[in-house]
Amino acid sequence: KRLTIIDDDGKKINSLKISASADDNISSKNGSLDLQYNTMLADFGARQDFIKSKGRDVGSRTSVRFLSSFNFVHEGDESVFLIARPISNSFVIFKPNSEWKGQRFGVQSANNQNDSETGLFGEALVSGLTPYQYRRLQLDTSYLKPGYSLGQESFVVYPHYRSGHLFSVGKAGLLVLKGILLDKEKHPL
């Protein structure tokens, strides 16, 4: 007999993924529990396995995981350093201009969900890009405060094998006026 339970929502960031299994057969009983939590900076995990053979403990194992990557890209006059989840293939870093401190934005690719959002230092990383295939990346402006503009919002990249690319985004702020129009009796229109 085998029982397996998996709760995994794919690439979603800041959510717990759980995998548990138990085996009960004639000669032994085995079990495992695996927990994984993915953040923008790293993947954390813990696993516990145990084995019992004919009623006596044979062994158990506990492991703890921390996976992260340190990335550097230099293109032209621009460069960026980023701490992120592990990168297994080509990647793109979107670096905001200096006037953009504290602004957040997302990056979408094939689907309408964000593949990335701004991280600890304000940059956004899209990884796992297949080499030698064009990929269109769309910036998501829904997090921006009024008065900020991304400028160019759509990018096409043709990554080489295990290559890194850098795009600078953001324009200097616009002037935004906020108010209420009143009539002669000073009632809102």
Backbone as a printed PyTorch tensor [residue, N CA C, xyz], in Angstrom:
tensor([[[  0.8470,  -1.1770,   0.0000],
         [  0.0000,   0.0000,   0.0000],
         [  0.8880,   1.2340,   0.0000]],

        [[  0.4310,   2.2310,  -0.7370],
         [  1.1950,   3.4890,  -0.8060],
         [  0.2140,   4.6460,  -0.7700]],

        [[  0.5550,   5.6530,   0.0100],
         [ -0.2340,   6.8790,   0.0910],
         [  0.7040,   8.0500,  -0.2020]],

        [[  0.3270,   8.8950,  -1.1330],
         [  1.1290,  10.0690,  -1.4890],
         [  0.2340,  11.2930,  -1.4860]],

        [[  0.7120,  12.3550,  -0.8540],
         [ -0.0050,  13.6290,  -0.8190],
         [  0.9510,  14.7050,  -1.3200]],

        [[  0.4990,  15.4800,  -2.2990],
         [  1.3170,  16.5580,  -2.8570],
         [  0.4770,  17.8210,  -2.9230]],

        [[  1.0250,  18.9110,  -2.3980],
         [  0.4050,  20.2300,  -2.5070],
         [  1.4630,  21.1580,  -3.0850]],

        [[  1.3790,  21.4070,  -4.3880],
         [  2.3950,  22.1830,  -5.0960],
         [  1.6950,  23.0750,  -6.1050]],

        [[  1.8880,  24.3880,  -5.9800],
         [  1.2490,  25.3200,  -6.9030],
         [  2.2000,  25.8330,  -7.9760]],

        [[  3.1680,  25.0340,  -8.3590],
         [  4.0610,  25.3750,  -9.4560],
         [  5.1150,  26.3830,  -9.0720]],

        [[  5.2870,  27.3950,  -9.9080],
         [  6.3590,  28.3710,  -9.7290],
         [  6.0020,  29.4990,  -8.7740]],

        [[  4.8700,  29.4480,  -8.1450],
         [  4.4230,  30.5560,  -7.2990],
         [  5.4310,  30.8410,  -6.1890]],

        [[  5.7440,  32.1120,  -6.0030],
         [  6.7160,  32.5490,  -5.0070],
         [  6.0160,  32.7650,  -3.6600]],

        [[  6.7610,  32.5880,  -2.5800],
         [  6.2830,  32.7980,  -1.2120],
         [  5.0960,  31.9120,  -0.8580]],

        [[  5.2050,  30.6400,  -1.2160],
         [  4.1840,  29.6770,  -0.8250],
         [  4.8610,  28.3600,  -0.4700]],

        [[  4.2300,  27.6250,   0.4170],
         [  4.7770,  26.3630,   0.9010],
         [  4.3470,  25.2290,  -0.0170]],

        [[  5.2960,  24.3810,  -0.3720],
         [  5.0260,  23.1870,  -1.1700],
         [  5.2730,  21.9770,  -0.2750]],

        [[  4.3280,  21.0330,  -0.2870],
         [  4.3990,  19.8750,   0.5980],
         [  4.2910,  18.6010,  -0.2250]],

        [[  5.1370,  17.6280,   0.1140],
         [  5.0670,  16.3020,  -0.4870],
         [  5.2770,  15.2920,   0.6280]],

        [[  4.3320,  14.3820,   0.7850],
         [  4.4330,  13.3560,   1.8210],
         [  4.0530,  12.0180,   1.2190]],

        [[  4.7350,  10.9660,   1.6550],
         [  4.3860,   9.6300,   1.1850],
         [  4.6430,   8.6160,   2.2830]],

        [[  3.8670,   7.5300,   2.2390],
         [  4.0220,   6.4320,   3.1800],
         [  3.8120,   5.1280,   2.4220]],

        [[  4.7030,   4.1560,   2.6550],
         [  4.6230,   2.8240,   2.0530],
         [  4.4620,   1.8020,   3.1690]],

        [[  3.5750,   0.8500,   2.9720],
         [  3.4050,  -0.2540,   3.9210],
         [  3.3360,  -1.5320,   3.1040]],

        [[  4.4380,  -2.2790,   3.0970],
         [  4.4370,  -3.5510,   2.3980],
         [  4.8530,  -4.6640,   3.3560]],

        [[  4.9670,  -5.8450,   2.8930],
         [  5.1630,  -7.0120,   3.7560],
         [  6.4160,  -6.9000,   4.6210]],

        [[  7.5060,  -6.4370,   4.0620],
         [  8.7740,  -6.4550,   4.7970],
         [  9.1540,  -5.1350,   5.4590]],

        [[  8.5890,  -4.0180,   5.0160],
         [  9.0350,  -2.7450,   5.5900],
         [  7.9350,  -1.6880,   5.5230]],

        [[  8.1780,  -0.6390,   6.3000],
         [  7.3250,   0.5530,   6.2780],
         [  8.2460,   1.7430,   6.0680]],

        [[  7.9280,   2.5640,   5.0940],
         [  8.7500,   3.7290,   4.7600],
         [  7.8680,   4.9690,   4.7630]],

        [[  8.4820,   6.0900,   5.0710],
         [  7.7520,   7.3450,   5.0220],
         [  8.6770,   8.5070,   4.7400]],

        [[  8.1250,   9.5540,   4.1500],
         [  8.9270,  10.7560,   3.8930],
         [  8.0200,  11.9760,   3.9200]],

        [[  8.5980,  13.0900,   4.3090],
         [  7.9170,  14.3810,   4.3060],
         [  8.9040,  15.3980,   3.7610]],

        [[  8.5020,  16.1300,   2.7340],
         [  9.3670,  17.1370,   2.1210],
         [  8.6180,  18.4630,   2.1100]],

        [[  9.2340,  19.5030,   2.6650],
         [  8.6740,  20.8530,   2.6840],
         [  9.6060,  21.7660,   1.9030]],

        [[  9.0440,  22.6260,   1.0570],
         [  9.8520,  23.5760,   0.3010],
         [  9.1440,  24.9150,   0.2730]],

        [[  9.9300,  25.9780,   0.5030],
         [  9.4000,  27.3470,   0.4750],
         [ 10.2990,  28.1680,  -0.4440]],

        [[  9.7230,  28.6950,  -1.5180],
         [ 10.4800,  29.4690,  -2.5000],
         [ 10.2450,  30.9580,  -2.2820]],

        [[ 11.3300,  31.7260,  -2.2230],
         [ 11.2500,  33.1800,  -2.1290],
         [ 11.9480,  33.7730,  -3.3440]],

        [[ 11.9250,  35.0800,  -3.4550],
         [ 12.6260,  35.7470,  -4.5610],
         [ 14.1410,  35.5890,  -4.4290]],

        [[ 14.6430,  35.3980,  -3.2060],
         [ 16.0840,  35.3320,  -2.9680],
         [ 16.6360,  33.9170,  -2.8980]],

        [[ 15.8280,  32.9550,  -2.5080],
         [ 16.3510,  31.6000,  -2.3200],
         [ 15.2040,  30.6050,  -2.2030]],

        [[ 15.5500,  29.3350,  -2.3340],
         [ 14.6330,  28.2300,  -2.0690],
         [ 15.0900,  27.5600,  -0.7790]],

        [[ 14.1660,  27.3710,   0.1570],
         [ 14.4580,  26.7060,   1.4160],
         [ 13.6960,  25.3880,   1.4440]],

        [[ 14.2990,  24.3670,   2.0290],
         [ 13.6090,  23.0900,   2.0910],
         [ 14.0950,  22.2350,   3.2390]],

        [[ 13.2540,  21.2790,   3.6290],
         [ 13.6120,  20.3020,   4.6530],
         [ 12.9380,  18.9860,   4.2790]],

        [[ 13.6280,  17.8910,   4.5730],
         [ 13.0980,  16.5660,   4.2540],
         [ 13.4130,  15.6080,   5.4000]],

        [[ 12.4230,  14.7660,   5.7110],
         [ 12.6020,  13.7230,   6.7250],
         [ 12.1770,  12.3950,   6.1100]],

        [[ 13.0600,  11.3770,   6.1540],
         [ 12.7730,  10.0300,   5.6710],
         [ 12.9640,   9.0560,   6.8220]],

        [[ 12.1470,   8.0010,   6.8580],
         [ 12.3680,   6.9520,   7.8490],
         [ 12.0240,   5.5960,   7.2350]],

        [[ 12.6830,   4.5560,   7.7550],
         [ 12.4720,   3.1860,   7.2920],
         [ 12.3570,   2.2850,   8.5160]],

        [[ 11.3450,   1.4360,   8.5260],
         [ 11.1900,   0.4060,   9.5570],
         [ 11.0990,  -0.9330,   8.8500]],

        [[ 11.8530,  -1.9050,   9.3410],
         [ 11.8490,  -3.2250,   8.7370],
         [ 11.3840,  -4.2370,   9.7750]],

        [[ 10.2710,  -4.8960,   9.5020],
         [  9.6960,  -5.9140,  10.3910],
         [  9.6000,  -5.4240,  11.8370]],

        [[  9.1090,  -4.2010,  12.0240],
         [  8.8470,  -3.6770,  13.3510],
         [ 10.0080,  -2.9900,  14.0450]],

        [[ 11.1970,  -3.0000,  13.5010],
         [ 12.3130,  -2.3120,  14.1620],
         [ 12.8140,  -1.1790,  13.2740]],

        [[ 13.3140,  -0.1260,  13.9020],
         [ 13.8460,   1.0060,  13.1540],
         [ 15.1190,   0.6030,  12.4320]],

        [[ 15.1810,   0.8900,  11.1670],
         [ 16.3880,   0.6330,  10.3840],
         [ 17.1650,   1.9300,  10.2020]],

        [[ 16.4690,   3.0030,   9.9810],
         [ 17.1770,   4.2570,   9.8100],
         [ 16.2580,   5.4140,   9.4900]],

        [[ 16.8290,   6.5800,   9.6100],
         [ 16.1200,   7.7910,   9.2340],
         [ 17.1510,   8.8030,   8.7580]],

        [[ 16.6680,   9.7490,   8.0140],
         [ 17.5530,  10.7780,   7.4760],
         [ 16.8090,  12.1040,   7.4670]],

        [[ 17.5060,  13.1480,   7.8610],
         [ 16.9560,  14.4980,   7.8360],
         [ 17.8910,  15.3670,   7.0090]],

        [[ 17.3320,  16.1520,   6.1250],
         [ 18.1580,  17.0710,   5.3330],
         [ 17.5090,  18.4500,   5.2930]],

        [[ 18.3480,  19.4590,   5.2100],
         [ 17.9100,  20.8490,   5.1110],
         [ 18.5880,  21.4410,   3.8840]],

        [[ 17.8240,  22.2090,   3.0860],
         [ 18.3490,  22.7730,   1.8400],
         [ 18.2320,  24.2960,   1.8310]],

        [[ 19.2340,  24.9320,   1.2660],
         [ 19.2140,  26.3710,   0.9920],
         [ 19.8500,  26.5480,  -0.3800]],

        [[ 19.0700,  27.0080,  -1.3490],
         [ 19.5550,  27.1750,  -2.7180],
         [ 19.3850,  28.6250,  -3.1400]],

        [[ 20.4600,  29.2350,  -3.5950],
         [ 20.4180,  30.6200,  -4.0380],
         [ 21.4700,  30.8180,  -5.1150]],

        [[ 21.4590,  31.9610,  -5.7470],
         [ 22.4760,  32.2670,  -6.7650],
         [ 22.8700,  33.7370,  -6.6610]],

        [[ 24.1090,  34.0020,  -7.0130],
         [ 24.6540,  35.3560,  -7.0660],
         [ 24.9280,  35.6530,  -8.5290]],

        [[ 24.3040,  36.6960,  -9.0680],
         [ 24.3490,  36.9590, -10.5020],
         [ 24.8920,  38.3510, -10.7780]],

        [[ 25.6710,  38.4510, -11.8490],
         [ 26.2300,  39.7270, -12.2700],
         [ 26.1020,  39.8140, -13.7850]],

        [[ 25.5830,  40.9390, -14.2690],
         [ 25.4840,  41.1880, -15.7050],
         [ 26.0530,  42.5690, -15.9860]],

        [[ 26.8450,  42.6560, -17.0440],
         [ 27.4240,  43.9350, -17.4730],
         [ 27.1710,  44.0750, -18.9700]],

        [[ 26.4490,  45.1230, -19.3500],
         [ 26.1900,  45.4180, -20.7620],
         [ 26.3670,  46.9100, -20.9780]],

        [[ 27.2890,  47.2690, -21.8470],
         [ 27.5580,  48.6830, -22.1320],
         [ 28.0360,  49.3950, -20.8850]],

        [[ 27.3770,  50.4990, -20.5330],
         [ 27.7310,  51.2730, -19.3460],
         [ 26.9900,  50.8050, -18.0930]],

        [[ 26.1000,  49.8590, -18.2340],
         [ 25.2660,  49.4030, -17.1210],
         [ 25.7660,  48.0680, -16.5810]],

        [[ 25.6260,  47.8870, -15.2860],
         [ 25.9010,  46.5940, -14.6690],
         [ 24.9890,  46.4370, -13.4610]],

        [[ 24.7760,  45.1930, -13.0600],
         [ 23.9100,  44.9130, -11.9230],
         [ 24.3530,  43.6160, -11.2480]],

        [[ 24.2170,  43.5950,  -9.9370],
         [ 24.4640,  42.4080,  -9.1190],
         [ 23.1390,  42.0310,  -8.4740]],

        [[ 22.8280,  40.7500,  -8.4480],
         [ 21.5260,  40.3170,  -7.9530],
         [ 21.6580,  38.9970,  -7.2010]],

        [[ 20.9770,  38.8870,  -6.0680],
         [ 20.8470,  37.6330,  -5.3460],
         [ 19.4580,  37.1030,  -5.6620]],

        [[ 19.3730,  35.8370,  -6.0860],
         [ 18.0880,  35.3020,  -6.5270],
         [ 18.0250,  33.7940,  -6.3160]],

        [[ 16.8660,  33.2430,  -6.6530],
         [ 16.6970,  31.7910,  -6.6630],
         [ 17.6890,  31.1790,  -7.6460]],

        [[ 17.9230,  29.8800,  -7.5660],
         [ 18.8580,  29.2400,  -8.4930],
         [ 18.4570,  29.4600,  -9.9530]],

        [[ 19.4540,  29.6740, -10.8000],
         [ 19.2410,  29.8990, -12.2300],
         [ 19.8470,  28.7230, -12.9780]],

        [[ 19.0520,  28.0790, -13.8210],
         [ 19.5330,  26.8960, -14.5270],
         [ 19.8020,  27.1480, -16.0030]],

        [[ 19.4590,  28.3120, -16.5170],
         [ 19.6360,  28.5670, -17.9420],
         [ 19.8140,  30.0710, -18.1460]],

        [[ 19.4410,  30.5700, -19.2950],
         [ 19.5860,  31.9910, -19.5980],
         [ 18.6190,  32.8190, -18.7560]],

        [[ 18.9610,  34.0960, -18.5640],
         [ 18.1250,  34.9460, -17.7180],
         [ 18.1880,  36.3950, -18.1760]],

        [[ 17.2010,  37.1900, -17.7140],
         [ 17.1300,  38.6230, -17.9850],
         [ 16.9180,  39.3300, -16.6450]],

        [[ 17.6580,  40.4140, -16.4410],
         [ 17.4580,  41.2520, -15.2660],
         [ 16.9470,  42.6100, -15.7480]],

        [[ 15.8500,  43.0770, -15.1480],
         [ 15.3260,  44.4070, -15.4160],
         [ 15.7450,  45.2980, -14.2540]],

        [[ 16.5560,  46.2970, -14.5650],
         [ 17.0910,  47.1960, -13.5430],
         [ 16.3810,  48.5420, -13.6450]],

        [[ 15.7730,  49.0110, -12.5510],
         [ 15.1100,  50.3160, -12.5980],
         [ 16.1230,  51.4560, -12.5330]],

        [[ 15.7600,  52.5860, -13.1310],
         [ 16.6120,  53.7750, -13.0630],
         [ 16.7330,  54.2680, -11.6230]],

        [[ 17.7000,  55.1230, -11.3770],
         [ 17.9800,  55.5830, -10.0120],
         [ 16.8090,  56.3700,  -9.4010]],

        [[ 15.9830,  57.0290, -10.2160],
         [ 14.8400,  57.7880,  -9.6960],
         [ 13.7130,  56.8690,  -9.2250]],

        [[ 13.8610,  55.6010,  -9.4120],
         [ 12.7930,  54.6380,  -9.1630],
         [ 12.8990,  53.9330,  -7.8210]],

        [[ 13.6150,  54.4320,  -6.8780],
         [ 13.7770,  53.7680,  -5.5840],
         [ 12.4140,  53.4730,  -4.9730]],

        [[ 12.2010,  52.2200,  -4.5960],
         [ 10.9630,  51.8310,  -3.9310],
         [  9.8070,  51.4740,  -4.8470]],

        [[  9.9460,  51.6480,  -6.1520],
         [  8.8670,  51.3000,  -7.0710],
         [  8.9020,  49.7970,  -7.3700]],

        [[  7.7200,  49.2250,  -7.5530],
         [  7.6170,  47.8030,  -7.8520],
         [  6.9800,  47.6110,  -9.2250]],

        [[  7.4090,  46.5560,  -9.9080],
         [  6.8010,  46.1880, -11.1830],
         [  6.9730,  44.6870, -11.3790]],

        [[  6.1680,  44.1120, -12.2430],
         [  6.2440,  42.6890, -12.5390],
         [  6.6690,  42.4770, -13.9760]],

        [[  7.0170,  41.2320, -14.3000],
         [  7.4000,  40.8620, -15.6670],
         [  6.5930,  39.6320, -16.0480]],

        [[  5.9250,  39.7110, -17.1940],
         [  5.1220,  38.5970, -17.7060],
         [  5.7330,  38.0940, -19.0010]],

        [[  5.5550,  36.7890, -19.2620],
         [  6.0020,  36.2590, -20.5560],
         [  4.8140,  35.6280, -21.2630]],

        [[  4.8060,  34.3530, -21.4740],
         [  3.7970,  33.6940, -22.3040],
         [  2.3850,  33.7610, -21.7300]],

        [[  2.2400,  33.6900, -20.4220],
         [  0.9030,  33.7150, -19.8380],
         [  0.6310,  35.0860, -19.2310]],

        [[ -0.5130,  35.2540, -18.6390],
         [ -0.8580,  36.5480, -18.0500],
         [ -0.5110,  36.6320, -16.5720]],

        [[  0.3230,  35.7310, -16.0870],
         [  0.7770,  35.7830, -14.7030],
         [  2.1940,  36.3210, -14.6810]],

        [[  2.5420,  36.9790, -13.5900],
         [  3.8980,  37.5070, -13.4720],
         [  4.8910,  36.3660, -13.2750]],

        [[  5.9230,  36.3390, -14.1220],
         [  7.0220,  35.3930, -13.9610],
         [  7.9910,  35.9010, -12.9110]],

        [[  7.9550,  37.1980, -12.6580],
         [  8.8700,  37.7950, -11.6970],
         [  8.2850,  39.1070, -11.1960]],

        [[  8.7520,  39.5020, -10.0220],
         [  8.4420,  40.8070,  -9.4680],
         [  9.7260,  41.3690,  -8.8990]],

        [[  9.7090,  42.6510,  -8.5880],
         [ 10.9190,  43.2740,  -8.0630],
         [ 11.3270,  42.6120,  -6.7530]],

        [[ 12.6390,  42.4850,  -6.5920],
         [ 13.1820,  41.8040,  -5.4260],
         [ 13.7460,  42.7670,  -4.4020]],

        [[ 14.6950,  42.2780,  -3.6310],
         [ 15.2750,  43.0050,  -2.5140],
         [ 15.9000,  44.3380,  -2.9270]],

        [[ 16.5900,  44.3740,  -4.0560],
         [ 17.2950,  45.5780,  -4.4920],
         [ 16.5350,  46.3510,  -5.5680]],

        [[ 15.2890,  45.9710,  -5.8570],
         [ 14.4730,  46.6820,  -6.8330],
         [ 14.5350,  46.1250,  -8.2370]],

        [[ 15.4260,  45.1590,  -8.4980],
         [ 15.5240,  44.5600,  -9.8260],
         [ 14.5510,  43.3880,  -9.9430]],

        [[ 14.1900,  43.0640, -11.1760],
         [ 13.3330,  41.9080, -11.4410],
         [ 14.1070,  40.9280, -12.3140]],

        [[ 14.0120,  39.6520, -11.9990],
         [ 14.7410,  38.6030, -12.7040],
         [ 13.7560,  37.6420, -13.3530]],

        [[ 13.9900,  37.3240, -14.6200],
         [ 13.2600,  36.2600, -15.3050],
         [ 14.3050,  35.2310, -15.7060]],

        [[ 14.1730,  34.0130, -15.1830],
         [ 15.1590,  32.9790, -15.4810],
         [ 14.4960,  31.8040, -16.1860]],

        [[ 15.3100,  30.8230, -16.5420],
         [ 14.7930,  29.6380, -17.2180],
         [ 14.4410,  29.8860, -18.6640]],

        [[ 15.0720,  30.8800, -19.3000],
         [ 14.7890,  31.1640, -20.7080],
         [ 15.4870,  30.1310, -21.5940]],

        [[ 14.7740,  29.6000, -22.5490],
         [ 15.3390,  28.6200, -23.4650],
         [ 16.2730,  29.3160, -24.4430]],

        [[ 17.5210,  28.8150, -24.5740],
         [ 18.4620,  29.4650, -25.4940],
         [ 18.0210,  29.3330, -26.9500]],

        [[ 18.3840,  30.3420, -27.7290],
         [ 18.1700,  30.3760, -29.1820],
         [ 16.6940,  30.3470, -29.5660]],

        [[ 15.8450,  30.8600, -28.6880],
         [ 14.4300,  31.0450, -29.0060],
         [ 14.0290,  32.4500, -28.5780]],

        [[ 13.3320,  33.1410, -29.4640],
         [ 12.8580,  34.4770, -29.1190],
         [ 11.8530,  34.3860, -27.9790]],

        [[ 11.9350,  35.3470, -27.0780],
         [ 10.9980,  35.3950, -25.9530],
         [ 10.5710,  36.8440, -25.7660]],

        [[  9.2590,  37.0710, -25.7380],
         [  8.7120,  38.4050, -25.5150],
         [  8.4000,  38.5490, -24.0310]],

        [[  8.8810,  39.6130, -23.4310],
         [  8.6540,  39.8910, -22.0130],
         [  7.9160,  41.2190, -21.8880]],

        [[  6.8280,  41.2100, -21.1440],
         [  5.9720,  42.3800, -20.9670],
         [  6.0550,  42.8320, -19.5180]],

        [[  6.3050,  44.1140, -19.2910],
         [  6.3500,  44.6340, -17.9280],
         [  4.9420,  44.9280, -17.4460]],

        [[  4.6700,  44.6050, -16.1910],
         [  3.3690,  44.8100, -15.5660],
         [  3.4320,  46.0870, -14.7260]],

        [[  2.6570,  47.0820, -15.1250],
         [  2.6980,  48.3990, -14.4700],
         [  1.6720,  48.5480, -13.3500]],

        [[  0.9390,  47.5060, -13.0200],
         [ -0.1580,  47.6500, -12.0590],
         [  0.3200,  48.0050, -10.6440]],

        [[  1.5950,  47.7780, -10.3140],
         [  2.1080,  48.1060,  -8.9840],
         [  2.6380,  49.5390,  -8.8760]],

        [[  2.8280,  50.2060,  -9.9970],
         [  3.4530,  51.5290,  -9.9830],
         [  2.5620,  52.5740,  -9.3110]],

        [[  3.2070,  53.4810,  -8.6070],
         [  2.4910,  54.6060,  -8.0200],
         [  2.2010,  55.6210,  -9.1170]],

        [[  1.1700,  56.4740,  -8.9570],
         [  0.8820,  57.5000,  -9.9720],
         [  2.0900,  58.4070, -10.1940]],

        [[  2.3160,  58.7530, -11.4490],
         [  3.4170,  59.6500, -11.7900],
         [  4.6480,  58.9310, -12.2920]],

        [[  4.6490,  57.6080, -12.2640],
         [  5.7950,  56.8430, -12.7460],
         [  5.4390,  56.1560, -14.0550]],

        [[  6.4060,  56.0880, -14.9520],
         [  6.2070,  55.4590, -16.2550],
         [  7.3870,  54.5420, -16.5340]],

        [[  7.0890,  53.3770, -17.0750],
         [  8.1650,  52.4380, -17.4040],
         [  8.9090,  52.8330, -18.6700]],

        [[  8.3070,  53.6660, -19.4890],
         [  8.8960,  53.9230, -20.8000],
         [  8.5490,  52.7310, -21.6800]],

        [[  9.5560,  52.0450, -22.1690],
         [  9.3210,  50.8380, -22.9610],
         [  8.7730,  49.7470, -22.0420]],

        [[  7.6630,  49.1140, -22.4450],
         [  7.0290,  48.1050, -21.5960],
         [  7.1330,  46.6990, -22.1600]],

        [[  7.5870,  46.5560, -23.4000],
         [  7.6830,  45.2460, -24.0220],
         [  9.0970,  45.0500, -24.5720]],

        [[  9.6710,  43.8760, -24.3120],
         [ 11.0340,  43.5710, -24.7410],
         [ 11.0490,  42.1960, -25.3950]],

        [[ 11.9030,  42.0390, -26.3980],
         [ 12.1110,  40.7460, -27.0290],
         [ 13.5720,  40.3880, -26.8390]],

        [[ 13.8150,  39.1680, -26.3800],
         [ 15.1800,  38.7260, -26.1230],
         [ 15.4260,  37.4140, -26.8840]],

        [[ 16.6370,  37.2660, -27.3670],
         [ 17.0830,  36.0470, -28.0500],
         [ 18.3230,  35.5540, -27.3130]],

        [[ 18.1290,  34.8130, -26.2120],
         [ 19.2730,  34.4490, -25.3730],
         [ 20.1380,  33.3560, -25.9860]],

        [[ 21.4320,  33.4530, -25.7260],
         [ 22.3590,  32.3910, -26.0780],
         [ 22.4300,  31.4220, -24.8970]],

        [[ 23.1890,  30.3550, -25.0450],
         [ 23.2830,  29.3330, -24.0010],
         [ 23.8350,  29.9280, -22.7110]],

        [[ 23.0740,  29.8020, -21.6310],
         [ 23.4300,  30.2790, -20.2900],
         [ 23.9130,  31.7340, -20.2920]],

        [[ 23.1820,  32.5700, -20.9740],
         [ 23.5620,  33.9800, -21.0680],
         [ 22.6990,  34.8260, -20.1400]],

        [[ 23.2420,  35.9880, -19.7610],
         [ 22.5220,  36.9530, -18.9510],
         [ 22.3140,  38.2330, -19.7290]],

        [[ 21.1660,  38.8490, -19.5830],
         [ 20.8310,  40.0810, -20.3050],
         [ 20.3320,  41.1130, -19.3110]],

        [[ 20.5690,  42.3750, -19.6250],
         [ 20.2040,  43.4720, -18.7360],
         [ 19.4270,  44.5210, -19.5140]],

        [[ 18.2720,  44.9160, -18.9660],
         [ 17.4830,  46.0110, -19.5220],
         [ 17.2450,  47.0310, -18.4220]],

        [[ 17.4980,  48.2990, -18.7100],
         [ 17.1760,  49.3810, -17.7740],
         [ 15.7840,  49.8850, -18.0960]],

        [[ 14.9820,  50.0870, -17.0530],
         [ 13.6040,  50.5210, -17.2570],
         [ 13.3130,  51.7370, -16.3940]],

        [[ 12.2770,  52.4520, -16.7760],
         [ 11.7980,  53.5880, -15.9910],
         [ 12.1970,  54.9200, -16.5780]],

        [[ 11.2730,  55.8400, -16.5060],
         [ 11.5150,  57.2150, -16.9160],
         [ 11.4030,  58.0950, -15.6890]],

        [[ 11.9520,  59.2750, -15.7970],
         [ 11.8150,  60.2480, -14.7020],
         [ 10.3320,  60.5060, -14.4790]],

        [[  9.9620,  60.8350, -13.2650],
         [  8.5610,  61.0110, -12.8880],
         [  7.8390,  62.0830, -13.6780]],

        [[  6.5480,  61.9040, -13.7790],
         [  5.6620,  62.8710, -14.4050],
         [  5.0100,  63.6970, -13.3080]],

        [[  4.4350,  64.8230, -13.6670],
         [  3.7130,  65.6470, -12.7120],
         [  2.2690,  65.1670, -12.6590]],

        [[  1.7980,  64.8420, -11.4770],
         [  0.4260,  64.3830, -11.2930],
         [ -0.2620,  65.3350, -10.3330]],

        [[ -1.3800,  65.8890, -10.7680],
         [ -2.1850,  66.7550,  -9.9110],
         [ -3.4200,  65.9950,  -9.4880]],

        [[ -3.7530,  66.0900,  -8.2150],
         [ -4.9250,  65.3940,  -7.7010],
         [ -5.7970,  66.4350,  -7.0060]],

        [[ -7.0880,  66.4020,  -7.3080],
         [ -7.9890,  67.3630,  -6.6990],
         [ -9.4370,  67.0220,  -6.9890]],

        [[-10.3260,  67.8720,  -6.5280],
         [-11.7680,  67.6890,  -6.7360],
         [-12.3070,  68.9610,  -7.3540]],

        [[-13.0490,  68.8220,  -8.4640],
         [-13.6760,  69.9670,  -9.1110],
         [-14.9450,  70.3400,  -8.3440]],

        [[-15.1050,  71.6530,  -8.0820],
         [-16.2640,  72.1440,  -7.3300],
         [-17.0780,  73.0890,  -8.1980]],

        [[-18.3920,  73.1510,  -7.9380],
         [-19.2330,  74.1260,  -8.6410],
         [-19.2210,  75.4400,  -7.8480]],

        [[-20.0830,  76.3980,  -8.2310],
         [-20.0940,  77.7150,  -7.5830],
         [-20.4580,  77.6490,  -6.1070]],

        [[-21.2750,  76.6590,  -5.7290],
         [-21.6570,  76.5110,  -4.3280],
         [-20.6650,  75.6310,  -3.5630]],

        [[-19.5540,  75.3350,  -4.1720],
         [-18.4710,  74.5300,  -3.5870],
         [-18.9000,  73.0890,  -3.2890]],

        [[-19.7690,  72.5280,  -4.1590],
         [-20.1440,  71.1340,  -4.1040],
         [-19.3450,  70.3860,  -5.1690]],

        [[-18.9200,  69.1680,  -4.8470],
         [-18.1670,  68.3860,  -5.8480],
         [-18.9970,  68.1310,  -7.0900]],

        [[-18.3550,  68.2130,  -8.2470],
         [-19.0570,  67.9270,  -9.5140],
         [-19.1380,  66.4520,  -9.7610]]])
